[in-house]
Amino acid sequence: MIWEKLIESFETMEKSGIVEEVFCEPENGYYIPYQQVFNAGSNTTKVGTIFDASSKSSGERSLNNALHQGPSRLPELKEFL
């Protein structure tokens, strides 16, 4: 049952364009680690997929660390509040 939920979750994400299937060797790319979170009490989402872009191998950078960090937009929020 858990395996079926995992497959269903990834098929939904693939149809939505959130993830895509790739055909290359693992050492030629970066794969974000993930885990399934189960919430039996939820009426809408019983199984959720959580991606960990801050995970990294020893001596390497995480995806979060590799992304360009733009300017903080927090000061602009006070104009809208």
C-alpha contacts under 8 A as a table, 3 or more apart, distances in Angstrom:
res1	aa1	res2	aa2	distance
1	M	4	E	5.19
1	M	5	K	6.38
2	I	5	K	5.15
2	I	6	L	6.28
3	W	6	L	5.07
3	W	7	I	6.26
4	E	7	I	5.15
4	E	8	E	6.06
5	K	8	E	5.01
5	K	9	S	5.99
5	K	47	V	7.17
6	L	9	S	5.11
6	L	10	F	6.33
6	L	36	Q	7.38
7	I	10	F	5.26
7	I	11	E	6.09
8	E	11	E	5.11
8	E	12	T	6.19
9	S	12	T	5.25
9	S	13	M	6.32
9	S	47	V	7.85
9	S	48	G	7.68
9	S	49	T	7.38
10	F	13	M	4.96
10	F	14	E	5.99
10	F	19	V	7.56
11	E	14	E	5.03
11	E	15	K	6.19
12	T	15	K	5.21
12	T	16	S	6.25
13	M	16	S	5.04
13	M	17	G	6.18
13	M	18	I	5.06
13	M	19	V	5.73
14	E	17	G	5.09
14	E	18	I	5.83
14	E	19	V	4.93
14	E	20	E	5.58
14	E	21	E	7.85
15	K	18	I	7.73
16	S	19	V	7.86
17	G	20	E	6.75
24	C	28	N	6.66
24	C	29	G	7.65
25	E	28	N	5.45
25	E	29	G	7.35
26	P	29	G	5.74
26	P	30	Y	7.18
26	P	31	Y	7.62
27	E	30	Y	7.63
32	I	51	F	6.33
32	I	52	D	6.15
32	I	53	A	5.71
32	I	55	S	7.63
32	I	63	L	7.97
33	P	51	F	5.91
33	P	52	D	5.50
33	P	53	A	7.19
33	P	55	S	7.16
34	Y	49	T	6.69
34	Y	50	I	5.43
34	Y	51	F	4.33
34	Y	52	D	5.89
35	Q	49	T	5.84
35	Q	50	I	5.42
35	Q	51	F	6.75
36	Q	47	V	6.58
36	Q	48	G	5.66
36	Q	49	T	4.71
36	Q	50	I	6.25
37	V	47	V	5.65
37	V	48	G	5.08
37	V	49	T	6.23
37	V	50	I	7.08
38	F	46	K	5.73
38	F	47	V	4.63
38	F	48	G	6.48
39	N	42	S	5.68
39	N	45	T	7.34
39	N	46	K	4.88
39	N	47	V	6.23
40	A	46	K	5.48
41	G	46	K	7.34
42	S	45	T	5.76
42	S	46	K	5.55
43	N	46	K	7.12
45	T	48	G	6.58
52	D	55	S	5.74
53	A	62	S	6.39
53	A	63	L	5.33
53	A	64	N	5.61
54	S	62	S	5.18
54	S	63	L	6.26
54	S	64	N	5.37
54	S	65	N	7.32
55	S	62	S	5.56
55	S	63	L	7.66
56	K	60	E	6.06
56	K	61	R	5.81
56	K	62	S	4.57
56	K	63	L	7.74
57	S	60	E	5.34
57	S	61	R	7.34
57	S	62	S	7.71
61	R	65	N	5.95
61	R	66	A	6.44
62	S	65	N	5.12
62	S	66	A	6.28
63	L	66	A	5.02
63	L	67	L	6.36
64	N	67	L	5.53
72	S	75	P	7.33
73	R	76	E	5.49
73	R	77	L	6.93
74	L	77	L	5.30
74	L	78	K	7.62
75	P	78	K	6.09
76	E	79	E	5.71
76	E	80	F	7.50
77	L	80	F	5.38
77	L	81	L	6.46
78	K	81	L	5.15
